[in-house]
Structures are given as structure tokens and as C-alpha cells.
Amino acid sequence: MERHQLKRSFIALALFSQASFATNFGVSSEDKLGQGTEAGLGTVVNIPVANDISESARDAVKLSDGTILVYNGTFDPKLSVYANNAWSDLTFSGWSTVNNGTYGGIASDNRFVWVTDMSTGGDPDDALHGIVQIDLDGQMPDFRFAEDIEPIDLTLGKDGLLYALWPGGSPEGRFVNVYNPNDASFIKTISLADIFGHTGHRSIAVDENSNMYIADWDGDIQMIDRNGNVLHTLDVGGSLYDVDIVDGKVIAGDRFGDVYIADLQLQGYQEYAISDLNAQFDDFGHGVFILGDSVDTSNIIIDYIFADDFE
């Protein structure tokens, strides 16, 4: 069977119908944004990249009004903003990431944006690292915090907390730091190494109950609760780039242009080649980031949900 004909359904422990996976989602891949459902990514927009550098767009997040924010680049990235069918750019001094295809995370609560920042060469400021916060309203100064880590991915959990996966290197992503996004204060560190051993992890998503979904390069999506208990493991077989919770589903993208859509309990999944969903994407396949959703934190009360340590 030719690769562009692939559309496989995989069931684990339970049977799911096609209708149960009718999901609205989007992807960032090949410097394009695609949005739609499993029936097709009907909307595809080119992401502008500088012609004089060979840097590619990375992760992206969609605000509640439809505006899309893209982590656009590597050593000199821009926060590319797509609104009203037009692009504009924001940036921050010293913001950069190591040139690994999976690195570079972004999250938003509709006003503030958080992006991962790693130490790289080039300009002196590029040695700085941590998490960069940008105010889309321009009312507060943009700033860098969490300067003791070099995160490779981050997410604003559905529980209202900010989670940063770190470090880079090999194995990467062995720890998760948790922050209060309201004041950038540190809450705690979670050791994935203590839970999973000496293995690497590439991306993180968090649901409203503070359950964490960890995507691995070996193709596993691991679900752990706030106490560090491994609840479920789903092996989708791909080298995973990114994972997000979108439209009530766990959605992951891999190295070869495939998307995996699973239920929140990781009981089963379906796999789609994005080139099947829109021919504007290369049939050979490239790394896929999932278009995450912004999280409205206005009605979320930040509490001490991590009362029990599992470091």
C-alpha cells in the first residue's frame, strides 16, 4: 500500500467508531498551518519565513478569537501572529532554541504568551535561557523567568498551571517544572526520571485534573497523575514531536507527517498522514506540531494541587 493511502485505525482495550474521533484540530508542518478534521484539513496557510536563513516554523497555539501564534524559527525566532488573514511579528532579545526539530514550545491564555528559550551561540544575549513571557496587549513589559532551566517544550495546562519540560540533550525532557502563570512563581519540579527511568521525553500536555501526557521519541504517550502514578501508556509507534489536548482528545504529531488522535484515557487511537488530509502537505512527511488551544484561566483558582511530592 502506498504511504499516501494510509489511514489506519488502531483499537486498544476498547472499540471506538469513526464518529467518536470527529475532532477539530490543526497542525504546523512544512512551514504551513493546516486546520480541519479527520475528513480533511480544508484550510492551509503558508507561514512566512525569512529567505536568508534556513529556519523553520515550530509549535503553534490558537487563541479563542481565532488568532494563531507561531514559534517561528530557531536561533532568531519570531512570534508570528496570524489574524484577519494577515501576518505580523513580535520578538524578544536573546530568545532562541537549540536546532533540534522537536524543540520549541508555546502556550497562551489569550493575553500572555509563553515560549521556551534555550542557550545558543551567536549574539551574547543568545546565551540566556528560561521562559519568555510576551504581553499581546503591550501593557506589561515582556520578560524572561525560570532562568535556571533550558526547556524544550511547555504547555499551559487545562488546570491553569504552566508546565515546562527540560532539559535538552540526551536523554532529554527528564524533568517538568510547574509555575503559576499569574506571577511566574515556581511551584515544584517533577522528576520524570524517577518515574520512567533513564529515558527521554519530547513534549507535554496537561488536562484539567492535572494529569500529564508525556510524548516520547520512541512512540509512547504516557499518562501520569499529579501523584506520579502511571495511569496508561499508549504506543503509537512513531517518533513523536508534539502532543496537545484539543477538542477533548489527545493529539500527537510525529517525525514523518502523521497525526495520532486518542481519547483522554489512552484506550485507543487513529492515525492519519496529513498529506492524506490535504495534498499541499508533502507525501514524504515532515515533523508535525499540533496547533494547541489557548486556555482561559480567568475562572481558574490556582491552588496547591501538588500537595503530595513525587520528586
C-alpha positions as CSV (number, residue, x, y, z in Angstrom):
1,M,0.0,0.0,0.0
2,E,1.3,3.5,-0.9
3,R,2.1,5.7,2.0
4,H,-0.4,8.4,0.8
5,Q,-3.2,5.9,1.1
6,L,-2.6,5.3,4.8
7,K,-5.5,5.8,7.1
8,R,-5.4,3.2,9.8
9,S,-7.5,2.7,12.8
10,F,-5.9,1.1,15.9
11,I,-8.0,-0.1,18.9
12,A,-6.7,-1.0,22.3
13,L,-8.8,-2.4,25.1
14,A,-12.0,-0.8,23.7
15,L,-13.7,-0.3,20.3
16,F,-14.2,3.2,19.0
17,S,-16.3,4.2,16.0
18,Q,-15.1,6.6,13.3
19,A,-17.7,9.1,14.6
20,S,-16.1,9.1,18.1
21,F,-13.0,10.7,16.6
22,A,-14.7,13.6,14.8
23,T,-12.2,16.2,16.0
24,N,-11.5,19.8,15.1
25,F,-7.7,20.2,15.1
26,G,-4.8,21.9,13.4
27,V,-1.1,21.3,12.6
28,S,2.1,23.2,12.0
29,S,4.3,21.4,9.5
30,E,6.5,22.3,6.5
31,D,6.0,26.0,7.3
32,K,2.3,25.6,6.8
33,L,-0.7,25.8,9.1
34,G,-3.5,23.3,8.4
35,Q,-6.9,23.3,10.1
36,G,-9.8,20.9,9.8
37,T,-10.9,17.5,10.9
38,E,-10.1,13.8,10.1
39,A,-12.1,14.3,6.9
40,G,-9.6,16.8,5.7
41,L,-7.5,19.9,6.6
42,G,-9.5,22.2,4.5
43,T,-7.7,25.4,5.5
44,V,-4.0,25.6,4.8
45,V,-2.0,28.9,5.2
46,N,1.7,29.4,4.5
47,I,3.8,30.6,7.4
48,P,6.2,33.4,6.3
49,V,9.9,32.5,6.9
50,A,13.0,34.6,6.2
51,N,14.5,33.7,2.8
52,D,18.1,34.4,4.0
53,I,18.0,31.8,6.8
54,S,17.1,28.1,6.8
55,E,14.9,28.2,9.9
56,S,11.5,26.5,10.1
57,A,8.3,27.2,12.0
58,R,7.7,25.1,15.1
59,D,4.9,24.9,17.5
60,A,1.7,27.0,17.4
61,V,-1.3,27.9,19.5
62,K,-4.8,29.2,18.6
63,L,-6.5,31.9,20.6
64,S,-10.2,32.0,21.4
65,D,-10.8,34.6,18.7
66,G,-9.1,32.5,16.0
67,T,-5.8,34.3,16.1
68,I,-2.8,31.9,15.6
69,L,0.6,32.4,17.2
70,V,3.6,30.5,15.8
71,Y,7.0,29.8,17.3
72,N,8.7,30.7,14.1
73,G,12.4,30.0,13.8
74,T,15.4,28.6,15.7
75,F,18.4,30.9,16.6
76,D,16.5,34.1,15.8
77,P,12.8,33.1,16.2
78,K,9.8,35.4,15.8
79,L,6.4,35.2,17.4
80,S,4.5,35.2,14.2
81,V,0.9,36.3,14.6
82,Y,-1.8,35.4,12.1
83,A,-5.0,37.5,12.5
84,N,-7.6,38.8,9.9
85,N,-5.7,36.9,7.1
86,A,-2.5,38.9,7.7
87,W,0.8,38.2,9.4
88,S,2.8,40.3,11.9
89,D,5.8,39.5,14.1
90,L,7.0,40.1,17.6
91,T,10.3,39.1,19.1
92,F,12.4,39.3,22.3
93,S,16.1,39.9,22.8
94,G,18.2,36.7,23.2
95,W,15.2,34.4,22.6
96,S,16.4,31.2,20.7
97,T,16.3,27.4,20.8
98,V,18.7,24.6,20.0
99,N,18.4,23.3,16.5
100,N,16.5,20.1,17.3
101,G,13.4,19.6,15.1
102,T,11.2,18.9,18.1
103,Y,12.3,21.7,20.4
104,G,10.3,25.0,20.8
105,G,7.1,25.2,22.8
106,I,4.4,27.9,23.0
107,A,1.3,28.5,25.1
108,S,-1.1,31.3,25.8
109,D,-4.1,32.4,28.0
110,N,-5.3,34.7,25.2
111,R,-3.3,37.7,26.5
112,F,0.0,36.4,27.6
113,V,2.2,34.1,25.5
114,W,4.9,31.8,26.9
115,V,7.7,30.4,24.8
116,T,10.7,28.2,25.6
117,D,14.1,29.8,25.5
118,M,17.5,27.9,25.3
119,S,21.1,28.9,25.4
120,T,22.7,29.1,21.9
121,G,25.6,30.8,20.2
122,G,25.7,33.9,18.1
123,D,24.8,37.1,19.9
124,P,25.8,37.4,23.6
125,D,22.2,37.5,24.7
126,D,21.6,34.2,23.0
127,A,23.3,32.5,26.0
128,L,20.3,33.5,28.1
129,H,17.6,30.9,28.7
130,G,14.4,30.1,30.5
131,I,10.8,31.0,29.7
132,V,9.9,34.2,27.9
133,Q,6.5,35.9,28.6
134,I,5.1,38.3,26.0
135,D,2.1,40.5,26.6
136,L,0.0,40.7,23.4
137,D,-1.8,43.8,24.8
138,G,1.6,45.5,25.3
139,Q,0.6,46.8,28.7
140,M,3.3,45.0,30.7
141,P,7.0,44.6,29.8
142,D,7.9,41.3,28.3
143,F,10.4,39.4,30.4
144,R,12.3,36.1,31.0
145,F,11.9,33.9,34.0
146,A,12.8,30.3,35.0
147,E,16.4,31.2,34.1
148,D,17.7,28.1,35.9
149,I,16.4,25.7,33.2
150,E,16.5,25.3,29.4
151,P,13.1,24.0,28.5
152,I,12.4,22.1,25.2
153,D,8.6,22.3,25.5
154,L,5.9,23.9,27.6
155,T,2.2,23.9,28.0
156,L,-0.5,25.9,29.8
157,G,-2.4,23.0,31.4
158,K,-6.2,22.9,31.4
159,D,-5.8,23.2,35.2
160,G,-4.4,26.8,34.7
161,L,-0.7,26.0,35.6
162,L,2.3,26.4,33.3
163,Y,4.4,23.2,32.8
164,A,7.9,23.3,31.3
165,L,9.7,20.2,30.1
166,W,13.5,20.2,30.4
167,P,16.4,19.8,29.7
168,G,17.7,19.3,26.1
169,G,20.5,16.8,25.4
170,S,20.3,13.1,25.7
171,P,18.1,11.8,27.2
172,E,16.1,15.0,27.0
173,G,13.0,16.1,28.9
174,R,13.7,14.3,32.2
175,F,12.1,16.9,34.4
176,V,8.9,19.1,34.5
177,N,8.9,22.4,36.3
178,V,5.5,23.8,37.3
179,Y,4.8,27.6,37.6
180,N,1.9,29.9,38.5
181,P,1.4,31.8,35.2
182,N,-0.2,34.7,37.1
183,D,3.1,35.8,38.7
184,A,5.7,33.4,37.2
185,S,6.3,31.9,40.6
186,F,7.9,28.4,40.8
187,I,5.7,25.7,42.3
188,K,7.7,22.5,42.1
189,T,9.8,20.1,40.0
190,I,8.6,16.7,38.9
191,S,11.3,14.1,38.1
192,L,10.2,12.0,35.1
193,A,13.5,10.2,35.5
194,D,12.3,8.8,38.9
195,I,9.1,7.7,37.3
196,F,10.3,6.3,34.0
197,G,14.0,5.8,34.4
198,H,16.8,7.0,32.1
199,T,14.6,7.7,29.1
200,G,14.0,10.8,27.0
201,H,10.7,12.8,26.5
202,R,9.9,15.4,23.9
203,S,6.5,17.0,24.7
204,I,3.9,17.5,27.4
205,A,0.2,18.2,27.7
206,V,-1.9,18.5,30.9
207,D,-5.7,18.1,31.4
208,E,-8.0,19.9,33.8
209,N,-7.3,17.3,36.5
210,S,-3.6,17.9,36.3
211,N,-3.0,14.5,34.6
212,M,0.1,14.8,32.4
213,Y,0.5,13.3,28.9
214,I,4.2,12.8,28.0
215,A,5.1,12.1,24.4
216,D,8.3,10.2,23.7
217,W,10.6,9.8,20.7
218,D,10.1,6.0,20.9
219,G,6.4,6.4,20.1
220,D,4.9,6.2,23.6
221,I,2.3,8.6,25.1
222,Q,2.4,8.2,28.9
223,M,-0.4,9.4,31.1
224,I,0.6,10.1,34.8
225,D,-1.5,11.7,37.5
226,R,-0.4,14.5,39.8
227,N,1.0,12.0,42.3
228,G,3.3,10.4,39.8
229,N,1.3,7.3,39.2
230,V,1.5,5.9,35.6
231,L,-2.2,5.6,34.6
232,H,-1.9,4.5,31.0
233,T,0.7,4.0,28.2
234,L,-0.2,4.1,24.5
235,D,2.3,3.0,21.9
236,V,1.6,4.7,18.6
237,G,4.9,3.6,17.1
238,G,6.1,7.0,15.7
239,S,8.9,9.3,16.7
240,L,6.8,11.9,18.4
241,Y,7.3,15.6,18.0
242,D,4.4,17.1,19.9
243,V,1.3,16.4,22.0
244,D,-1.7,18.6,22.9
245,I,-5.2,18.2,24.3
246,V,-7.5,19.7,21.7
247,D,-11.3,19.3,21.4
248,G,-11.4,16.8,24.2
249,K,-8.8,14.5,22.6
250,V,-5.1,13.8,23.0
251,I,-3.5,14.6,19.7
252,A,0.2,13.9,18.8
253,G,2.3,14.6,15.7
254,D,5.4,12.6,14.7
255,R,8.5,12.9,12.6
256,F,7.1,11.6,9.4
257,G,4.0,13.7,8.8
258,D,1.5,11.6,10.8
259,V,-1.1,12.6,13.4
260,Y,-2.4,10.4,16.2
261,I,-5.8,11.1,17.8
262,A,-6.6,9.3,21.0
263,D,-9.2,9.5,23.8
264,L,-8.2,11.1,27.1
265,Q,-7.8,7.7,28.8
266,L,-5.4,6.5,26.0
267,Q,-7.6,3.4,25.3
268,G,-7.3,3.7,21.5
269,Y,-6.2,5.9,18.7
270,Q,-6.4,6.6,15.0
271,E,-3.5,7.6,12.7
272,Y,-3.6,9.9,9.7
273,A,-1.0,11.1,7.3
274,I,-1.5,14.9,6.9
275,S,-0.7,14.5,3.2
276,D,-3.9,12.4,3.0
277,L,-5.9,15.3,4.7
278,N,-4.6,17.9,2.3
279,A,-2.3,17.5,-0.8
280,Q,-0.5,20.7,0.0
281,F,1.5,18.7,2.6
282,D,4.4,16.7,1.3
283,D,3.6,13.0,0.8
284,F,7.1,12.1,2.1
285,G,6.2,13.5,5.5
286,H,7.9,16.1,7.8
287,G,7.7,16.8,11.6
288,V,4.3,17.7,12.8
289,F,3.4,20.1,15.7
290,I,-0.1,20.2,16.9
291,L,-2.0,23.5,17.0
292,G,-2.8,23.9,20.7
293,D,-5.6,25.8,22.2
294,S,-5.2,28.8,24.5
295,V,-6.5,28.3,28.0
296,D,-8.9,30.8,29.6
297,T,-7.6,31.0,33.1
298,S,-9.9,33.8,34.3
299,N,-12.2,31.4,36.2
300,I,-9.4,29.1,37.5
301,I,-8.3,29.5,41.0
302,I,-4.6,28.4,41.4
303,D,-4.5,26.1,44.4
304,Y,-1.9,23.9,45.9
305,I,-2.8,20.9,43.7
306,F,0.6,19.4,44.2
307,A,0.4,19.0,48.0
308,D,2.0,15.5,47.7
309,D,5.5,15.5,46.4
310,F,6.7,12.8,44.0
311,E,10.2,14.0,43.3
